[in-house]
């Protein structure tokens, strides 16, 4: 069974970037984490069993991290690959 894949763009409180970055690595469903310059501070990739699980991870595991002030979640589609 293929996993659902999502990406989240995070806005982080000033001076909390490193702390949030480290906490994100503790979430097993977060498979990639990239610091950014620009409108958002961190881009991450989330892999889960289904789309609803991605939403739950963002709400219950990512948004609760102290320093995360905003998230924008994008869900990937496989419709172009087959």
mmCIF file of the N, C-alpha and C atoms, coordinates in Angstrom:
data_MODEL
# 
_entry.id   MODEL 
# 
loop_
_atom_site.group_PDB 
_atom_site.id 
_atom_site.type_symbol 
_atom_site.label_atom_id 
_atom_site.label_alt_id 
_atom_site.label_comp_id 
_atom_site.label_asym_id 
_atom_site.label_entity_id 
_atom_site.label_seq_id 
_atom_site.pdbx_PDB_ins_code 
_atom_site.Cartn_x 
_atom_site.Cartn_y 
_atom_site.Cartn_z 
_atom_site.occupancy 
_atom_site.B_iso_or_equiv 
_atom_site.pdbx_formal_charge 
_atom_site.auth_seq_id 
_atom_site.auth_comp_id 
_atom_site.auth_asym_id 
_atom_site.auth_atom_id 
_atom_site.pdbx_PDB_model_num 
ATOM 1   N N  . UNK A 1 1  ? 0.838  -1.191 0.000   1.00 0.00 ? 1  UNK A N  1 
ATOM 2   C CA . UNK A 1 1  ? 0.000  0.000  0.000   1.00 0.00 ? 1  UNK A CA 1 
ATOM 3   C C  . UNK A 1 1  ? 0.878  1.249  0.000   1.00 0.00 ? 1  UNK A C  1 
ATOM 4   N N  . UNK A 1 2  ? 0.564  2.182  -0.892  1.00 0.00 ? 2  UNK A N  1 
ATOM 5   C CA . UNK A 1 2  ? 1.341  3.411  -0.968  1.00 0.00 ? 2  UNK A CA 1 
ATOM 6   C C  . UNK A 1 2  ? 0.955  4.357  0.158   1.00 0.00 ? 2  UNK A C  1 
ATOM 7   N N  . UNK A 1 3  ? 1.944  5.075  0.613   1.00 0.00 ? 3  UNK A N  1 
ATOM 8   C CA . UNK A 1 3  ? 1.700  6.060  1.660   1.00 0.00 ? 3  UNK A CA 1 
ATOM 9   C C  . UNK A 1 3  ? 1.200  7.359  1.048   1.00 0.00 ? 3  UNK A C  1 
ATOM 10  N N  . UNK A 1 4  ? 0.431  8.092  1.830   1.00 0.00 ? 4  UNK A N  1 
ATOM 11  C CA . UNK A 1 4  ? 0.053  9.449  1.453   1.00 0.00 ? 4  UNK A CA 1 
ATOM 12  C C  . UNK A 1 4  ? 1.241  10.348 1.766   1.00 0.00 ? 4  UNK A C  1 
ATOM 13  N N  . UNK A 1 5  ? 1.466  11.315 0.900   1.00 0.00 ? 5  UNK A N  1 
ATOM 14  C CA . UNK A 1 5  ? 2.583  12.237 1.078   1.00 0.00 ? 5  UNK A CA 1 
ATOM 15  C C  . UNK A 1 5  ? 2.049  13.653 1.137   1.00 0.00 ? 5  UNK A C  1 
ATOM 16  N N  . UNK A 1 6  ? 2.538  14.396 2.114   1.00 0.00 ? 6  UNK A N  1 
ATOM 17  C CA . UNK A 1 6  ? 2.179  15.800 2.240   1.00 0.00 ? 6  UNK A CA 1 
ATOM 18  C C  . UNK A 1 6  ? 3.421  16.628 2.507   1.00 0.00 ? 6  UNK A C  1 
ATOM 19  N N  . UNK A 1 7  ? 3.298  17.903 2.245   1.00 0.00 ? 7  UNK A N  1 
ATOM 20  C CA . UNK A 1 7  ? 4.368  18.851 2.531   1.00 0.00 ? 7  UNK A CA 1 
ATOM 21  C C  . UNK A 1 7  ? 3.774  19.953 3.381   1.00 0.00 ? 7  UNK A C  1 
ATOM 22  N N  . UNK A 1 8  ? 4.540  20.474 4.297   1.00 0.00 ? 8  UNK A N  1 
ATOM 23  C CA . UNK A 1 8  ? 4.065  21.580 5.124   1.00 0.00 ? 8  UNK A CA 1 
ATOM 24  C C  . UNK A 1 8  ? 5.096  22.697 5.118   1.00 0.00 ? 8  UNK A C  1 
ATOM 25  N N  . UNK A 1 9  ? 4.594  23.886 4.963   1.00 0.00 ? 9  UNK A N  1 
ATOM 26  C CA . UNK A 1 9  ? 5.407  25.092 5.072   1.00 0.00 ? 9  UNK A CA 1 
ATOM 27  C C  . UNK A 1 9  ? 5.119  25.694 6.433   1.00 0.00 ? 9  UNK A C  1 
ATOM 28  N N  . UNK A 1 10 ? 6.167  25.947 7.200   1.00 0.00 ? 10 UNK A N  1 
ATOM 29  C CA . UNK A 1 10 ? 5.998  26.433 8.574   1.00 0.00 ? 10 UNK A CA 1 
ATOM 30  C C  . UNK A 1 10 ? 6.554  27.838 8.736   1.00 0.00 ? 10 UNK A C  1 
ATOM 31  N N  . UNK A 1 11 ? 5.850  28.626 9.509   1.00 0.00 ? 11 UNK A N  1 
ATOM 32  C CA . UNK A 1 11 ? 6.357  29.911 9.967   1.00 0.00 ? 11 UNK A CA 1 
ATOM 33  C C  . UNK A 1 11 ? 6.720  29.739 11.438  1.00 0.00 ? 11 UNK A C  1 
ATOM 34  N N  . UNK A 1 12 ? 7.922  30.178 11.782  1.00 0.00 ? 12 UNK A N  1 
ATOM 35  C CA . UNK A 1 12 ? 8.470  29.960 13.117  1.00 0.00 ? 12 UNK A CA 1 
ATOM 36  C C  . UNK A 1 12 ? 8.745  31.301 13.794  1.00 0.00 ? 12 UNK A C  1 
ATOM 37  N N  . UNK A 1 13 ? 8.513  31.357 15.096  1.00 0.00 ? 13 UNK A N  1 
ATOM 38  C CA . UNK A 1 13 ? 8.846  32.554 15.871  1.00 0.00 ? 13 UNK A CA 1 
ATOM 39  C C  . UNK A 1 13 ? 10.336 32.845 15.750  1.00 0.00 ? 13 UNK A C  1 
ATOM 40  N N  . UNK A 1 14 ? 10.703 34.129 15.721  1.00 0.00 ? 14 UNK A N  1 
ATOM 41  C CA . UNK A 1 14 ? 12.129 34.470 15.658  1.00 0.00 ? 14 UNK A CA 1 
ATOM 42  C C  . UNK A 1 14 ? 12.920 33.800 16.787  1.00 0.00 ? 14 UNK A C  1 
ATOM 43  N N  . UNK A 1 15 ? 14.082 33.307 16.441  1.00 0.00 ? 15 UNK A N  1 
ATOM 44  C CA . UNK A 1 15 ? 15.044 32.663 17.338  1.00 0.00 ? 15 UNK A CA 1 
ATOM 45  C C  . UNK A 1 15 ? 14.614 31.274 17.810  1.00 0.00 ? 15 UNK A C  1 
ATOM 46  N N  . UNK A 1 16 ? 13.528 30.732 17.273  1.00 0.00 ? 16 UNK A N  1 
ATOM 47  C CA . UNK A 1 16 ? 13.054 29.391 17.644  1.00 0.00 ? 16 UNK A CA 1 
ATOM 48  C C  . UNK A 1 16 ? 13.300 28.369 16.525  1.00 0.00 ? 16 UNK A C  1 
ATOM 49  N N  . UNK A 1 17 ? 13.904 28.807 15.412  1.00 0.00 ? 17 UNK A N  1 
ATOM 50  C CA . UNK A 1 17 ? 14.055 27.944 14.249  1.00 0.00 ? 17 UNK A CA 1 
ATOM 51  C C  . UNK A 1 17 ? 14.816 26.655 14.556  1.00 0.00 ? 17 UNK A C  1 
ATOM 52  N N  . UNK A 1 18 ? 15.929 26.756 15.218  1.00 0.00 ? 18 UNK A N  1 
ATOM 53  C CA . UNK A 1 18 ? 16.743 25.574 15.487  1.00 0.00 ? 18 UNK A CA 1 
ATOM 54  C C  . UNK A 1 18 ? 16.014 24.602 16.421  1.00 0.00 ? 18 UNK A C  1 
ATOM 55  N N  . UNK A 1 19 ? 15.349 25.127 17.436  1.00 0.00 ? 19 UNK A N  1 
ATOM 56  C CA . UNK A 1 19 ? 14.602 24.299 18.383  1.00 0.00 ? 19 UNK A CA 1 
ATOM 57  C C  . UNK A 1 19 ? 13.480 23.539 17.665  1.00 0.00 ? 19 UNK A C  1 
ATOM 58  N N  . UNK A 1 20 ? 12.723 24.244 16.819  1.00 0.00 ? 20 UNK A N  1 
ATOM 59  C CA . UNK A 1 20 ? 11.641 23.605 16.075  1.00 0.00 ? 20 UNK A CA 1 
ATOM 60  C C  . UNK A 1 20 ? 12.208 22.579 15.101  1.00 0.00 ? 20 UNK A C  1 
ATOM 61  N N  . UNK A 1 21 ? 13.267 22.941 14.398  1.00 0.00 ? 21 UNK A N  1 
ATOM 62  C CA . UNK A 1 21 ? 13.931 22.034 13.453  1.00 0.00 ? 21 UNK A CA 1 
ATOM 63  C C  . UNK A 1 21 ? 14.292 20.717 14.144  1.00 0.00 ? 21 UNK A C  1 
ATOM 64  N N  . UNK A 1 22 ? 14.879 20.802 15.316  1.00 0.00 ? 22 UNK A N  1 
ATOM 65  C CA . UNK A 1 22 ? 15.272 19.598 16.052  1.00 0.00 ? 22 UNK A CA 1 
ATOM 66  C C  . UNK A 1 22 ? 14.055 18.783 16.497  1.00 0.00 ? 22 UNK A C  1 
ATOM 67  N N  . UNK A 1 23 ? 12.988 19.448 16.947  1.00 0.00 ? 23 UNK A N  1 
ATOM 68  C CA . UNK A 1 23 ? 11.772 18.744 17.372  1.00 0.00 ? 23 UNK A CA 1 
ATOM 69  C C  . UNK A 1 23 ? 11.106 18.020 16.200  1.00 0.00 ? 23 UNK A C  1 
ATOM 70  N N  . UNK A 1 24 ? 11.144 18.617 15.024  1.00 0.00 ? 24 UNK A N  1 
ATOM 71  C CA . UNK A 1 24 ? 10.529 17.989 13.851  1.00 0.00 ? 24 UNK A CA 1 
ATOM 72  C C  . UNK A 1 24 ? 11.193 16.659 13.515  1.00 0.00 ? 24 UNK A C  1 
ATOM 73  N N  . UNK A 1 25 ? 12.481 16.565 13.760  1.00 0.00 ? 25 UNK A N  1 
ATOM 74  C CA . UNK A 1 25 ? 13.210 15.312 13.487  1.00 0.00 ? 25 UNK A CA 1 
ATOM 75  C C  . UNK A 1 25 ? 12.790 14.189 14.431  1.00 0.00 ? 25 UNK A C  1 
ATOM 76  N N  . UNK A 1 26 ? 12.104 14.510 15.517  1.00 0.00 ? 26 UNK A N  1 
ATOM 77  C CA . UNK A 1 26 ? 11.631 13.499 16.462  1.00 0.00 ? 26 UNK A CA 1 
ATOM 78  C C  . UNK A 1 26 ? 10.288 12.885 16.042  1.00 0.00 ? 26 UNK A C  1 
ATOM 79  N N  . UNK A 1 27 ? 9.646  13.443 15.034  1.00 0.00 ? 27 UNK A N  1 
ATOM 80  C CA . UNK A 1 27 ? 8.350  12.946 14.560  1.00 0.00 ? 27 UNK A CA 1 
ATOM 81  C C  . UNK A 1 27 ? 8.616  11.933 13.457  1.00 0.00 ? 27 UNK A C  1 
ATOM 82  N N  . UNK A 1 28 ? 8.258  10.676 13.684  1.00 0.00 ? 28 UNK A N  1 
ATOM 83  C CA . UNK A 1 28 ? 8.621  9.604  12.752  1.00 0.00 ? 28 UNK A CA 1 
ATOM 84  C C  . UNK A 1 28 ? 8.031  9.795  11.356  1.00 0.00 ? 28 UNK A C  1 
ATOM 85  N N  . UNK A 1 29 ? 6.862  10.398 11.246  1.00 0.00 ? 29 UNK A N  1 
ATOM 86  C CA . UNK A 1 29 ? 6.226  10.595 9.944   1.00 0.00 ? 29 UNK A CA 1 
ATOM 87  C C  . UNK A 1 29 ? 6.850  11.731 9.132   1.00 0.00 ? 29 UNK A C  1 
ATOM 88  N N  . UNK A 1 30 ? 7.629  12.574 9.784   1.00 0.00 ? 30 UNK A N  1 
ATOM 89  C CA . UNK A 1 30 ? 8.333  13.652 9.085   1.00 0.00 ? 30 UNK A CA 1 
ATOM 90  C C  . UNK A 1 30 ? 9.622  13.053 8.539   1.00 0.00 ? 30 UNK A C  1 
ATOM 91  N N  . UNK A 1 31 ? 9.687  12.946 7.212   1.00 0.00 ? 31 UNK A N  1 
ATOM 92  C CA . UNK A 1 31 ? 10.821 12.247 6.590   1.00 0.00 ? 31 UNK A CA 1 
ATOM 93  C C  . UNK A 1 31 ? 11.901 13.173 6.059   1.00 0.00 ? 31 UNK A C  1 
ATOM 94  N N  . UNK A 1 32 ? 11.560 14.449 5.848   1.00 0.00 ? 32 UNK A N  1 
ATOM 95  C CA . UNK A 1 32 ? 12.547 15.417 5.376   1.00 0.00 ? 32 UNK A CA 1 
ATOM 96  C C  . UNK A 1 32 ? 12.221 16.786 5.964   1.00 0.00 ? 32 UNK A C  1 
ATOM 97  N N  . UNK A 1 33 ? 13.262 17.530 6.334   1.00 0.00 ? 33 UNK A N  1 
ATOM 98  C CA . UNK A 1 33 ? 13.091 18.862 6.909   1.00 0.00 ? 33 UNK A CA 1 
ATOM 99  C C  . UNK A 1 33 ? 14.128 19.792 6.284   1.00 0.00 ? 33 UNK A C  1 
ATOM 100 N N  . UNK A 1 34 ? 13.665 20.917 5.740   1.00 0.00 ? 34 UNK A N  1 
ATOM 101 C CA . UNK A 1 34 ? 14.557 21.868 5.085   1.00 0.00 ? 34 UNK A CA 1 
ATOM 102 C C  . UNK A 1 34 ? 14.340 23.270 5.631   1.00 0.00 ? 34 UNK A C  1 
ATOM 103 N N  . UNK A 1 35 ? 15.396 23.937 6.106   1.00 0.00 ? 35 UNK A N  1 
ATOM 104 C CA . UNK A 1 35 ? 15.268 25.342 6.483   1.00 0.00 ? 35 UNK A CA 1 
ATOM 105 C C  . UNK A 1 35 ? 15.150 26.184 5.203   1.00 0.00 ? 35 UNK A C  1 
ATOM 106 N N  . UNK A 1 36 ? 14.388 27.268 5.274   1.00 0.00 ? 36 UNK A N  1 
ATOM 107 C CA . UNK A 1 36 ? 14.160 28.131 4.123   1.00 0.00 ? 36 UNK A CA 1 
ATOM 108 C C  . UNK A 1 36 ? 14.466 29.580 4.454   1.00 0.00 ? 36 UNK A C  1 
ATOM 109 N N  . UNK A 1 37 ? 14.687 30.363 3.421   1.00 0.00 ? 37 UNK A N  1 
ATOM 110 C CA . UNK A 1 37 ? 14.734 31.816 3.532   1.00 0.00 ? 37 UNK A CA 1 
ATOM 111 C C  . UNK A 1 37 ? 13.555 32.346 2.726   1.00 0.00 ? 37 UNK A C  1 
ATOM 112 N N  . UNK A 1 38 ? 12.840 33.281 3.267   1.00 0.00 ? 38 UNK A N  1 
ATOM 113 C CA . UNK A 1 38 ? 11.711 33.830 2.537   1.00 0.00 ? 38 UNK A CA 1 
ATOM 114 C C  . UNK A 1 38 ? 10.469 33.879 3.396   1.00 0.00 ? 38 UNK A C  1 
ATOM 115 N N  . UNK A 1 39 ? 9.306  33.730 2.761   1.00 0.00 ? 39 UNK A N  1 
ATOM 116 C CA . UNK A 1 39 ? 8.036  33.846 3.460   1.00 0.00 ? 39 UNK A CA 1 
ATOM 117 C C  . UNK A 1 39 ? 7.872  32.793 4.541   1.00 0.00 ? 39 UNK A C  1 
ATOM 118 N N  . UNK A 1 40 ? 8.376  31.582 4.302   1.00 0.00 ? 40 UNK A N  1 
ATOM 119 C CA . UNK A 1 40 ? 8.293  30.486 5.263   1.00 0.00 ? 40 UNK A CA 1 
ATOM 120 C C  . UNK A 1 40 ? 9.684  30.144 5.780   1.00 0.00 ? 40 UNK A C  1 
ATOM 121 N N  . UNK A 1 41 ? 9.733  29.526 6.946   1.00 0.00 ? 41 UNK A N  1 
ATOM 122 C CA . UNK A 1 41 ? 11.007 29.228 7.592   1.00 0.00 ? 41 UNK A CA 1 
ATOM 123 C C  . UNK A 1 41 ? 11.449 27.784 7.428   1.00 0.00 ? 41 UNK A C  1 
ATOM 124 N N  . UNK A 1 42 ? 10.503 26.857 7.322   1.00 0.00 ? 42 UNK A N  1 
ATOM 125 C CA . UNK A 1 42 ? 10.831 25.434 7.215   1.00 0.00 ? 42 UNK A CA 1 
ATOM 126 C C  . UNK A 1 42 ? 9.856  24.768 6.248   1.00 0.00 ? 42 UNK A C  1 
ATOM 127 N N  . UNK A 1 43 ? 10.401 23.873 5.414   1.00 0.00 ? 43 UNK A N  1 
ATOM 128 C CA . UNK A 1 43 ? 9.604  23.004 4.553   1.00 0.00 ? 43 UNK A CA 1 
ATOM 129 C C  . UNK A 1 43 ? 9.829  21.583 5.026   1.00 0.00 ? 43 UNK A C  1 
ATOM 130 N N  . UNK A 1 44 ? 8.763  20.823 5.173   1.00 0.00 ? 44 UNK A N  1 
ATOM 131 C CA . UNK A 1 44 ? 8.948  19.429 5.573   1.00 0.00 ? 44 UNK A CA 1 
ATOM 132 C C  . UNK A 1 44 ? 8.061  18.501 4.767   1.00 0.00 ? 44 UNK A C  1 
ATOM 133 N N  . UNK A 1 45 ? 8.518  17.262 4.674   1.00 0.00 ? 45 UNK A N  1 
ATOM 134 C CA . UNK A 1 45 ? 7.781  16.208 3.983   1.00 0.00 ? 45 UNK A CA 1 
ATOM 135 C C  . UNK A 1 45 ? 7.233  15.257 5.034   1.00 0.00 ? 45 UNK A C  1 
ATOM 136 N N  . UNK A 1 46 ? 5.955  14.894 4.864   1.00 0.00 ? 46 UNK A N  1 
ATOM 137 C CA . UNK A 1 46 ? 5.275  14.003 5.797   1.00 0.00 ? 46 UNK A CA 1 
ATOM 138 C C  . UNK A 1 46 ? 4.782  12.791 5.022   1.00 0.00 ? 46 UNK A C  1 
ATOM 139 N N  . UNK A 1 47 ? 5.043  11.597 5.554   1.00 0.00 ? 47 UNK A N  1 
ATOM 140 C CA . UNK A 1 47 ? 4.530  10.370 4.957   1.00 0.00 ? 47 UNK A CA 1 
ATOM 141 C C  . UNK A 1 47 ? 3.645  9.669  5.985   1.00 0.00 ? 47 UNK A C  1 
ATOM 142 N N  . UNK A 1 48 ? 2.428  9.315  5.564   1.00 0.00 ? 48 UNK A N  1 
ATOM 143 C CA . UNK A 1 48 ? 1.476  8.676  6.478   1.00 0.00 ? 48 UNK A CA 1 
ATOM 144 C C  . UNK A 1 48 ? 0.606  7.706  5.683   1.00 0.00 ? 48 UNK A C  1 
ATOM 145 N N  . UNK A 1 49 ? -0.240 6.977  6.403   1.00 0.00 ? 49 UNK A N  1 
ATOM 146 C CA . UNK A 1 49 ? -1.094 5.976  5.783   1.00 0.00 ? 49 UNK A CA 1 
ATOM 147 C C  . UNK A 1 49 ? -2.162 6.538  4.872   1.00 0.00 ? 49 UNK A C  1 
ATOM 148 N N  . UNK A 1 50 ? -2.660 7.740  5.182   1.00 0.00 ? 50 UNK A N  1 
ATOM 149 C CA . UNK A 1 50 ? -3.709 8.346  4.358   1.00 0.00 ? 50 UNK A CA 1 
ATOM 150 C C  . UNK A 1 50 ? -3.717 9.860  4.588   1.00 0.00 ? 50 UNK A C  1 
ATOM 151 N N  . UNK A 1 51 ? -4.519 10.542 3.805   1.00 0.00 ? 51 UNK A N  1 
ATOM 152 C CA . UNK A 1 51 ? -4.572 12.004 3.875   1.00 0.00 ? 51 UNK A CA 1 
ATOM 153 C C  . UNK A 1 51 ? -5.044 12.487 5.243   1.00 0.00 ? 51 UNK A C  1 
ATOM 154 N N  . UNK A 1 52 ? -6.033 11.813 5.824   1.00 0.00 ? 52 UNK A N  1 
ATOM 155 C CA . UNK A 1 52 ? -6.516 12.220 7.146   1.00 0.00 ? 52 UNK A CA 1 
ATOM 156 C C  . UNK A 1 52 ? -5.407 12.150 8.189   1.00 0.00 ? 52 UNK A C  1 
ATOM 157 N N  . UNK A 1 53 ? -4.556 11.145 8.078   1.00 0.00 ? 53 UNK A N  1 
ATOM 158 C CA . UNK A 1 53 ? -3.446 11.009 9.028   1.00 0.00 ? 53 UNK A CA 1 
ATOM 159 C C  . UNK A 1 53 ? -2.465 12.166 8.898   1.00 0.00 ? 53 UNK A C  1 
ATOM 160 N N  . UNK A 1 54 ? -2.255 12.635 7.674   1.00 0.00 ? 54 UNK A N  1 
ATOM 161 C CA . UNK A 1 54 ? -1.373 13.794 7.491   1.00 0.00 ? 54 UNK A CA 1 
ATOM 162 C C  . UNK A 1 54 ? -1.950 14.995 8.232   1.00 0.00 ? 54 UNK A C  1 
ATOM 163 N N  . UNK A 1 55 ? -3.243 15.216 8.108   1.00 0.00 ? 55 UNK A N  1 
ATOM 164 C CA . UNK A 1 55 ? -3.883 16.315 8.840   1.00 0.00 ? 55 UNK A CA 1 
ATOM 165 C C  . UNK A 1 55 ? -3.729 16.177 10.334  1.00 0.00 ? 55 UNK A C  1 
ATOM 166 N N  . UNK A 1 56 ? -3.917 14.965 10.838  1.00 0.00 ? 56 UNK A N  1 
ATOM 167 C CA . UNK A 1 56 ? -3.763 14.725 12.276  1.00 0.00 ? 56 UNK A CA 1 
ATOM 168 C C  . UNK A 1 56 ? -2.336 15.013 12.741  1.00 0.00 ? 56 UNK A C  1 
ATOM 169 N N  . UNK A 1 57 ? -1.354 14.617 11.943  1.00 0.00 ? 57 UNK A N  1 
ATOM 170 C CA . UNK A 1 57 ? 0.053  14.844 12.296  1.00 0.00 ? 57 UNK A CA 1 
ATOM 171 C C  . UNK A 1 57 ? 0.334  16.340 12.371  1.00 0.00 ? 57 UNK A C  1 
ATOM 172 N N  . UNK A 1 58 ? -0.155 17.085 11.386  1.00 0.00 ? 58 UNK A N  1 
ATOM 173 C CA . UNK A 1 58 ? 0.073  18.532 11.384  1.00 0.00 ? 58 UNK A CA 1 
ATOM 174 C C  . UNK A 1 58 ? -0.590 19.172 12.605  1.00 0.00 ? 58 UNK A C  1 
ATOM 175 N N  . UNK A 1 59 ? -1.820 18.795 12.875  1.00 0.00 ? 59 UNK A N  1 
ATOM 176 C CA . UNK A 1 59 ? -2.556 19.422 13.983  1.00 0.00 ? 59 UNK A CA 1 
ATOM 177 C C  . UNK A 1 59 ? -2.028 19.001 15.348  1.00 0.00 ? 59 UNK A C  1 
ATOM 178 N N  . UNK A 1 60 ? -1.795 17.710 15.532  1.00 0.00 ? 60 UNK A N  1 
ATOM 179 C CA . UNK A 1 60 ? -1.491 17.195 16.872  1.00 0.00 ? 60 UNK A CA 1 
ATOM 180 C C  . UNK A 1 60 ? -0.005 17.009 17.182  1.00 0.00 ? 60 UNK A C  1 
ATOM 181 N N  . UNK A 1 61 ? 0.851  17.024 16.162  1.00 0.00 ? 61 UNK A N  1 
ATOM 182 C CA . UNK A 1 61 ? 2.280  16.828 16.422  1.00 0.00 ? 61 UNK A CA 1 
ATOM 183 C C  . UNK A 1 61 ? 3.147  18.013 16.004  1.00 0.00 ? 61 UNK A C  1 
ATOM 184 N N  . UNK A 1 62 ? 2.715  18.767 14.998  1.00 0.00 ? 62 UNK A N  1 
ATOM 185 C CA . UNK A 1 62 ? 3.550  19.863 14.491  1.00 0.00 ? 62 UNK A CA 1 
ATOM 186 C C  . UNK A 1 62 ? 3.103  21.211 15.032  1.00 0.00 ? 62 UNK A C  1 
ATOM 187 N N  . UNK A 1 63 ? 1.824  21.516 14.925  1.00 0.00 ? 63 UNK A N  1 
ATOM 188 C CA . UNK A 1 63 ? 1.326  22.824 15.405  1.00 0.00 ? 63 UNK A CA 1 
ATOM 189 C C  . UNK A 1 63 ? 1.501  23.014 16.907  1.00 0.00 ? 63 UNK A C  1 
ATOM 190 N N  . UNK A 1 64 ? 1.629  21.931 17.647  1.00 0.00 ? 64 UNK A N  1 
ATOM 191 C CA . UNK A 1 64 ? 1.781  22.050 19.101  1.00 0.00 ? 64 UNK A CA 1 
ATOM 192 C C  . UNK A 1 64 ? 3.218  22.353 19.525  1.00 0.00 ? 64 UNK A C  1 
ATOM 193 N N  . UNK A 1 65 ? 4.159  22.290 18.602  1.00 0.00 ? 65 UNK A N  1 
ATOM 194 C CA . UNK A 1 65 ? 5.554  22.598 18.935  1.00 0.00 ? 65 UNK A CA 1 
ATOM 195 C C  . UNK A 1 65 ? 5.664  24.089 19.229  1.00 0.00 ? 65 UNK A C  1 
ATOM 196 N N  . UNK A 1 66 ? 6.228  24.402 20.381  1.00 0.00 ? 66 UNK A N  1 
ATOM 197 C CA . UNK A 1 66 ? 6.408  25.806 20.754  1.00 0.00 ? 66 UNK A CA 1 
ATOM 198 C C  . UNK A 1 66 ? 7.316  26.489 19.735  1.00 0.00 ? 66 UNK A C  1 
ATOM 199 N N  . UNK A 1 67 ? 6.846  27.590 19.185  1.00 0.00 ? 67 UNK A N  1 
ATOM 200 C CA . UNK A 1 67 ? 7.609  28.320 18.180  1.00 0.00 ? 67 UNK A CA 1 
ATOM 201 C C  . UNK A 1 67 ? 6.975  28.237 16.800  1.00 0.00 ? 67 UNK A C  1 
ATOM 202 N N  . UNK A 1 68 ? 6.131  27.234 16.553  1.00 0.00 ? 68 UNK A N  1 
ATOM 203 C CA . UNK A 1 68 ? 5.419  27.148 15.279  1.00 0.00 ? 68 UNK A CA 1 
ATOM 204 C C  . UNK A 1 68 ? 4.231  28.104 15.353  1.00 0.00 ? 68 UNK A C  1 
ATOM 205 N N  . UNK A 1 69 ? 4.222  29.113 14.496  1.00 0.00 ? 69 UNK A N  1 
ATOM 206 C CA . UNK A 1 69 ? 3.160  30.112 14.544  1.00 0.00 ? 69 UNK A CA 1 
ATOM 207 C C  . UNK A 1 69 ? 2.141  29.955 13.423  1.00 0.00 ? 69 UNK A C  1 
ATOM 208 N N  . UNK A 1 70 ? 2.512  29.273 12.329  1.00 0.00 ? 70 UNK A N  1 
ATOM 209 C CA . UNK A 1 70 ? 1.591  29.098 11.215  1.00 0.00 ? 70 UNK A CA 1 
ATOM 210 C C  . UNK A 1 70 ? 2.047  27.916 10.369  1.00 0.00 ? 70 UNK A C  1 
ATOM 211 N N  . UNK A 1 71 ? 1.082  27.223 9.762   1.00 0.00 ? 71 UNK A N  1 
ATOM 212 C CA . UNK A 1 71 ? 1.406  26.119 8.858   1.00 0.00 ? 71 UNK A CA 1 
ATOM 213 C C  . UNK A 1 71 ? 0.558  26.233 7.600   1.00 0.00 ? 71 UNK A C  1 
ATOM 214 N N  . UNK A 1 72 ? 1.107  25.757 6.512   1.00 0.00 ? 72 UNK A N  1 
ATOM 215 C CA . UNK A 1 72 ? 0.374  25.615 5.258   1.00 0.00 ? 72 UNK A CA 1 
ATOM 216 C C  . UNK A 1 72 ? 0.676  24.209 4.763   1.00 0.00 ? 72 UNK A C  1 
ATOM 217 N N  . UNK A 1 73 ? -0.352 23.374 4.643   1.00 0.00 ? 73 UNK A N  1 
ATOM 218 C CA . UNK A 1 73 ? -0.167 21.974 4.294   1.00 0.00 ? 73 UNK A CA 1 
ATOM 219 C C  . UNK A 1 73 ? -0.594 21.729 2.861   1.00 0.00 ? 73 UNK A C  1 
ATOM 220 N N  . UNK A 1 74 ? 0.237  20.988 2.133   1.00 0.00 ? 74 UNK A N  1 
ATOM 221 C CA . UNK A 1 74 ? -0.015 20.641 0.741   1.00 0.00 ? 74 UNK A CA 1 
ATOM 222 C C  . UNK A 1 74 ? -0.022 19.119 0.650   1.00 0.00 ? 74 UNK A C  1 
ATOM 223 N N  . UNK A 1 75 ? -1.015 18.564 -0.022  1.00 0.00 ? 75 UNK A N  1 
ATOM 224 C CA . UNK A 1 75 ? -1.112 17.121 -0.170  1.00 0.00 ? 75 UNK A CA 1 
ATOM 225 C C  . UNK A 1 75 ? -0.684 16.753 -1.580  1.00 0.00 ? 75 UNK A C  1 
ATOM 226 N N  . UNK A 1 76 ? 0.171  15.744 -1.695  1.00 0.00 ? 76 UNK A N  1 
ATOM 227 C CA . UNK A 1 76 ? 0.677  15.311 -2.986  1.00 0.00 ? 76 UNK A CA 1 
ATOM 228 C C  . UNK A 1 76 ? -0.314 14.369 -3.659  1.00 0.00 ? 76 UNK A C  1 
ATOM 229 N N  . UNK A 1 77 ? -0.321 14.397 -4.979  1.00 0.00 ? 77 UNK A N  1 
ATOM 230 C CA . UNK A 1 77 ? -1.158 13.483 -5.754  1.00 0.00 ? 77 UNK A CA 1 
ATOM 231 C C  . UNK A 1 77 ? -0.282 12.616 -6.650  1.00 0.00 ? 77 UNK A C  1 
ATOM 232 N N  . UNK A 1 78 ? -0.713 11.418 -6.900  1.00 0.00 ? 78 UNK A N  1 
ATOM 233 C CA . UNK A 1 78 ? 0.010  10.529 -7.798  1.00 0.00 ? 78 UNK A CA 1 
ATOM 234 C C  . UNK A 1 78 ? -0.662 10.461 -9.168  1.00 0.00 ? 78 UNK A C  1 
ATOM 235 N N  . UNK A 1 79 ? -1.670 11.293 -9.408  1.00 0.00 ? 79 UNK A N  1 
ATOM 236 C CA . UNK A 1 79 ? -2.448 11.194 -10.635 1.00 0.00 ? 79 UNK A CA 1 
ATOM 237 C C  . UNK A 1 79 ? -1.626 11.470 -11.899 1.00 0.00 ? 79 UNK A C  1 
ATOM 238 N N  . UNK A 1 80 ? -0.520 12.195 -11.788 1.00 0.00 ? 80 UNK A N  1 
ATOM 239 C CA . UNK A 1 80 ? 0.311  12.485 -12.944 1.00 0.00 ? 80 UNK A CA 1 
ATOM 240 C C  . UNK A 1 80 ? 1.308  11.381 -13.248 1.00 0.00 ? 80 UNK A C  1 
ATOM 241 N N  . UNK A 1 81 ? 1.489  10.452 -12.322 1.00 0.00 ? 81 UNK A N  1 
ATOM 242 C CA . UNK A 1 81 ? 2.502  9.418  -12.499 1.00 0.00 ? 81 UNK A CA 1 
ATOM 243 C C  . UNK A 1 81 ? 1.934  8.096  -12.983 1.00 0.00 ? 81 UNK A C  1 
ATOM 244 N N  . UNK A 1 82 ? 0.669  7.957  -13.131 1.00 0.00 ? 82 UNK A N  1 
ATOM 245 C CA . UNK A 1 82 ? 0.176  6.677  -13.593 1.00 0.00 ? 82 UNK A CA 1 
ATOM 246 C C  . UNK A 1 82 ? -1.249 6.517  -13.647 1.00 0.00 ? 82 UNK A C  1 
# 
